[in-house]
Amino acid sequence: MMNDLPIHDAYKETLRTSLHIIKDCPTILFLGLWASFFYFIYLCFLSYPFDQITIETNNNISTLIFGSILNLFLLAPFNVAVHRWIFGNEYPTHNFFHLFYRSLELRYFIAILVTSLLLFTGSSALLWAFSNLIGISSLIHKSIFSLSVVAIFLGSIYCNFVFWLLLTSIAIEKKDIFNFRTTFKLIKPLFWRILLVLILLITTLLFLVFVLAFIISSFISILHINSDSSTLILNFTEIVFTSFIPVLLMLIYTVYYTKLYQFIFMSAKSNEPEL
């Protein structure tokens, strides 16, 4: 049944497959770290003269937009590699530079860029319209506006699910399987279960990050490491976390949607009437 997405199995299978990729195909993980490294170089460039490397070095809107587009471009080959490995056990080429101008990765990048812009502009336009039409001067208006924000937020998440499934079909070059309208209908009975599994996955990763950070801080305190050495360790840990954790999060995110695509595709096929 389409509305019987097994939450526990989906959660367990996503984590198992993610660990399987890290173990059996480290090239994919390295591809993600490669992209993260170049994005880190971009942040360093913004931080010139390198007195303080931080993401908040520049609040210019054009810099933020360019950085977001660059990040999507750098991660496109990584996402495509994850999709294709799960579906066909296909290993990415070691020539990473070649992946950035292959037609498939470029189509995927353009698609994810367009969908991101559509979600952002659509949500922003709706919020602007509601804030101007309703106003937030009275308590009732504030309540209506708050409910509108929640509805727009959930709608954006719903559309995000649809777009990611369509992106999966682009990555595996099976664009004729689902279109936007069909995918939108197929997700409807699964929405809350899909969202719950995604929340569980993100919570698990954040919990692991918290545990690792606690272990490192405890290690510094127990061994009475001097301030200079502890600062060096913490800075190194911060660089590792800011480089590795986003890649790991994107890996889990992409694996989850690829597995979800398989589940929805198989369920839709099984529900088709036999000729």
TORMITI-737812 format. One line per field, with one value per residue (C-alpha): residue number from 1; residue in one letter; chain; x, y, z. Coordinates in steps of 0.02 Angstrom, whole numbers, padded with zeros to 5 digits. Layout:
BEGIN
i	(NUM, ...)
aa	(A, ...)
ch	(A, ...)
x	(X, ...)
y	(Y, ...)
z	(Z, ...)
end
This chain:
BEGIN
i	(1, 2, 3, 4, 5, 6, 7, 8, 9, 10, 11, 12, 13, 14, 15, 16, 17, 18, 19, 20, 21, 22, 23, 24, 25, 26, 27, 28, 29, 30, 31, 32, 33, 34, 35, 36, 37, 38, 39, 40, 41, 42, 43, 44, 45, 46, 47, 48, 49, 50, 51, 52, 53, 54, 55, 56, 57, 58, 59, 60, 61, 62, 63, 64, 65, 66, 67, 68, 69, 70, 71, 72, 73, 74, 75, 76, 77, 78, 79, 80, 81, 82, 83, 84, 85, 86, 87, 88, 89, 90, 91, 92, 93, 94, 95, 96, 97, 98, 99, 100, 101, 102, 103, 104, 105, 106, 107, 108, 109, 110, 111, 112, 113, 114, 115, 116, 117, 118, 119, 120, 121, 122, 123, 124, 125, 126, 127, 128, 129, 130, 131, 132, 133, 134, 135, 136, 137, 138, 139, 140, 141, 142, 143, 144, 145, 146, 147, 148, 149, 150, 151, 152, 153, 154, 155, 156, 157, 158, 159, 160, 161, 162, 163, 164, 165, 166, 167, 168, 169, 170, 171, 172, 173, 174, 175, 176, 177, 178, 179, 180, 181, 182, 183, 184, 185, 186, 187, 188, 189, 190, 191, 192, 193, 194, 195, 196, 197, 198, 199, 200, 201, 202, 203, 204, 205, 206, 207, 208, 209, 210, 211, 212, 213, 214, 215, 216, 217, 218, 219, 220, 221, 222, 223, 224, 225, 226, 227, 228, 229, 230, 231, 232, 233, 234, 235, 236, 237, 238, 239, 240, 241, 242, 243, 244, 245, 246, 247, 248, 249, 250, 251, 252, 253, 254, 255, 256, 257, 258, 259, 260, 261, 262, 263, 264, 265, 266, 267, 268, 269, 270, 271, 272, 273, 274, 275)
aa	(M, M, N, D, L, P, I, H, D, A, Y, K, E, T, L, R, T, S, L, H, I, I, K, D, C, P, T, I, L, F, L, G, L, W, A, S, F, F, Y, F, I, Y, L, C, F, L, S, Y, P, F, D, Q, I, T, I, E, T, N, N, N, I, S, T, L, I, F, G, S, I, L, N, L, F, L, L, A, P, F, N, V, A, V, H, R, W, I, F, G, N, E, Y, P, T, H, N, F, F, H, L, F, Y, R, S, L, E, L, R, Y, F, I, A, I, L, V, T, S, L, L, L, F, T, G, S, S, A, L, L, W, A, F, S, N, L, I, G, I, S, S, L, I, H, K, S, I, F, S, L, S, V, V, A, I, F, L, G, S, I, Y, C, N, F, V, F, W, L, L, L, T, S, I, A, I, E, K, K, D, I, F, N, F, R, T, T, F, K, L, I, K, P, L, F, W, R, I, L, L, V, L, I, L, L, I, T, T, L, L, F, L, V, F, V, L, A, F, I, I, S, S, F, I, S, I, L, H, I, N, S, D, S, S, T, L, I, L, N, F, T, E, I, V, F, T, S, F, I, P, V, L, L, M, L, I, Y, T, V, Y, Y, T, K, L, Y, Q, F, I, F, M, S, A, K, S, N, E, P, E, L)
ch	(A, A, A, A, A, A, A, A, A, A, A, A, A, A, A, A, A, A, A, A, A, A, A, A, A, A, A, A, A, A, A, A, A, A, A, A, A, A, A, A, A, A, A, A, A, A, A, A, A, A, A, A, A, A, A, A, A, A, A, A, A, A, A, A, A, A, A, A, A, A, A, A, A, A, A, A, A, A, A, A, A, A, A, A, A, A, A, A, A, A, A, A, A, A, A, A, A, A, A, A, A, A, A, A, A, A, A, A, A, A, A, A, A, A, A, A, A, A, A, A, A, A, A, A, A, A, A, A, A, A, A, A, A, A, A, A, A, A, A, A, A, A, A, A, A, A, A, A, A, A, A, A, A, A, A, A, A, A, A, A, A, A, A, A, A, A, A, A, A, A, A, A, A, A, A, A, A, A, A, A, A, A, A, A, A, A, A, A, A, A, A, A, A, A, A, A, A, A, A, A, A, A, A, A, A, A, A, A, A, A, A, A, A, A, A, A, A, A, A, A, A, A, A, A, A, A, A, A, A, A, A, A, A, A, A, A, A, A, A, A, A, A, A, A, A, A, A, A, A, A, A, A, A, A, A, A, A, A, A, A, A, A, A, A, A, A, A, A, A, A, A, A, A, A, A)
x	(00000, 00063, 00019, 00115, 00291, 00381, 00459, 00581, 00635, 00657, 00762, 00869, 00892, 00946, 01080, 01135, 01153, 01246, 01372, 01383, 01431, 01564, 01637, 01626, 01637, 01743, 01767, 01591, 01627, 01791, 01697, 01588, 01739, 01821, 01671, 01671, 01857, 01830, 01686, 01799, 01927, 01789, 01754, 01939, 01943, 01801, 01899, 02053, 02174, 02135, 02131, 01969, 01892, 01706, 01550, 01486, 01630, 01520, 01335, 01323, 01170, 01260, 01400, 01274, 01182, 01343, 01403, 01239, 01246, 01429, 01385, 01245, 01364, 01500, 01381, 01291, 01418, 01415, 01225, 01220, 01354, 01252, 01093, 01179, 01276, 01116, 01022, 01160, 01310, 01398, 01563, 01610, 01765, 01922, 01938, 01834, 01858, 01777, 01617, 01590, 01560, 01475, 01302, 01213, 01288, 01257, 01074, 01058, 01139, 01023, 00872, 00917, 00957, 00790, 00692, 00784, 00744, 00562, 00543, 00631, 00542, 00374, 00384, 00448, 00312, 00175, 00243, 00253, 00075, 00004, 00096, 00030, -00148, -00179, -00063, 00005, -00064, -00188, -00179, -00301, -00201, -00041, -00121, -00182, -00011, 00074, -00040, -00002, 00185, 00163, 00057, 00184, 00326, 00239, 00194, 00376, 00429, 00298, 00360, 00539, 00496, 00421, 00569, 00696, 00608, 00608, 00793, 00823, 00740, 00856, 01010, 00967, 00907, 00729, 00636, 00487, 00436, 00364, 00310, 00272, 00084, 00102, 00236, 00134, -00011, 00099, 00177, 00011, -00026, 00156, 00195, 00194, 00290, 00420, 00440, 00453, 00590, 00686, 00674, 00735, 00884, 00936, 00913, 01024, 01162, 01152, 01157, 01315, 01395, 01351, 01426, 01587, 01602, 01574, 01706, 01835, 01802, 01810, 01973, 02049, 01990, 02046, 02221, 02242, 02300, 02370, 02271, 02373, 02361, 02176, 02141, 02234, 02135, 01970, 02010, 02058, 01899, 01795, 01871, 01840, 01661, 01619, 01692, 01634, 01465, 01378, 01440, 01378, 01211, 01194, 01242, 01104, 00982, 01018, 01016, 00849, 00766, 00841, 00772, 00607, 00604, 00630, 00490, 00365, 00412, 00391, 00227, 00160, 00209, 00128, -00034, -00043, -00182, -00122, -00164)
y	(00000, 00174, 00244, 00107, 00176, 00076, 00210, 00098, 00005, 00167, 00242, 00086, 00056, 00236, 00229, 00055, 00108, 00267, 00167, 00042, 00181, 00249, 00075, 00003, 00160, 00291, 00376, 00447, 00514, 00586, 00670, 00756, 00807, 00871, 00984, 01037, 01078, 01196, 01280, 01302, 01385, 01503, 01548, 01576, 01692, 01793, 01799, 01881, 01931, 01769, 01846, 01755, 01617, 01613, 01591, 01760, 01859, 01942, 01977, 02042, 01965, 01940, 01846, 01736, 01697, 01659, 01548, 01451, 01426, 01372, 01247, 01172, 01159, 01075, 00949, 00901, 00765, 00696, 00683, 00603, 00478, 00426, 00404, 00301, 00192, 00141, 00103, 00024, 00000, 00124, 00193, 00374, 00408, 00460, 00608, 00723, 00876, 00782, 00760, 00948, 00973, 00810, 00840, 00734, 00826, 00994, 00950, 00896, 01058, 01165, 01067, 01084, 01268, 01303, 01205, 01295, 01464, 01414, 01360, 01514, 01642, 01557, 01548, 01727, 01793, 01705, 01769, 01946, 01934, 01869, 01999, 02140, 02076, 02019, 02132, 02091, 02236, 02141, 01976, 01893, 01950, 01889, 01719, 01708, 01760, 01629, 01494, 01554, 01540, 01361, 01316, 01392, 01303, 01134, 01169, 01207, 01044, 00950, 01028, 00992, 00807, 00810, 00900, 00783, 00631, 00713, 00753, 00569, 00523, 00647, 00573, 00394, 00455, 00392, 00555, 00470, 00376, 00519, 00695, 00833, 00801, 00613, 00630, 00761, 00638, 00490, 00584, 00641, 00484, 00470, 00651, 00640, 00475, 00544, 00697, 00595, 00483, 00634, 00716, 00555, 00545, 00726, 00709, 00554, 00644, 00797, 00684, 00599, 00769, 00822, 00661, 00683, 00865, 00814, 00677, 00797, 00931, 00800, 00734, 00909, 00935, 00765, 00776, 00957, 01012, 01189, 01330, 01343, 01157, 01150, 01298, 01209, 01049, 01142, 01239, 01078, 00994, 01141, 01128, 00940, 00960, 01101, 01000, 00824, 00845, 00937, 00802, 00664, 00753, 00770, 00586, 00530, 00653, 00590, 00407, 00431, 00508, 00377, 00238, 00331, 00341, 00153, 00123, 00238, 00173, -00009, 00031, 00125, -00018, -00149, -00049, -00038, -00147, -00298, -00302)
z	(00000, -00043, 00128, 00221, 00214, 00351, 00460, 00553, 00396, 00298, 00438, 00459, 00272, 00242, 00377, 00322, 00140, 00189, 00291, 00148, 00027, 00147, 00168, -00008, -00114, -00024, -00193, -00177, -00003, -00064, -00206, -00077, 00027, -00132, -00160, 00023, 00010, -00137, -00047, 00104, -00011, -00066, 00116, 00145, -00004, 00075, 00238, 00163, 00243, 00338, 00510, 00548, 00443, 00475, 00373, 00433, 00358, 00229, 00238, 00060, -00023, -00190, -00102, -00014, -00176, -00270, -00128, -00129, -00318, -00306, -00170, -00276, -00425, -00322, -00244, -00405, -00457, -00279, -00278, -00451, -00398, -00245, -00349, -00482, -00359, -00271, -00432, -00534, -00420, -00534, -00470, -00514, -00614, -00520, -00638, -00528, -00639, -00783, -00681, -00669, -00854, -00904, -00977, -00845, -00696, -00780, -00811, -00630, -00570, -00678, -00617, -00433, -00457, -00542, -00410, -00269, -00347, -00372, -00190, -00123, -00231, -00214, -00023, -00011, -00126, -00026, 00139, 00070, 00002, 00166, 00270, 00160, 00136, 00315, 00412, 00585, 00686, 00794, 00887, 00767, 00617, 00699, 00729, 00549, 00486, 00597, 00530, 00353, 00387, 00450, 00298, 00177, 00268, 00256, 00074, 00036, 00118, 00016, -00146, -00093, -00078, -00253, -00329, -00250, -00321, -00492, -00472, -00436, -00601, -00690, -00607, -00659, -00830, -00813, -00835, -00916, -00756, -00654, -00692, -00567, -00562, -00538, -00406, -00313, -00300, -00251, -00105, -00032, 00072, 00126, 00173, 00363, 00364, 00244, 00354, 00514, 00445, 00383, 00556, 00637, 00519, 00546, 00735, 00736, 00643, 00756, 00909, 00844, 00813, 00991, 01062, 00963, 01017, 01198, 01186, 01113, 01244, 01382, 01309, 01317, 01497, 01563, 01488, 01547, 01376, 01376, 01298, 01138, 01102, 01147, 01032, 00892, 00922, 00928, 00769, 00680, 00743, 00682, 00508, 00504, 00564, 00444, 00299, 00341, 00427, 00281, 00162, 00278, 00295, 00106, 00087, 00206, 00126, -00051, 00000, 00085, -00067, -00183, -00073, -00064, -00253, -00263, -00138, -00225, -00398, -00346, -00256, -00407, -00522, -00409, -00408, -00597, -00670, -00766, -00950)
end
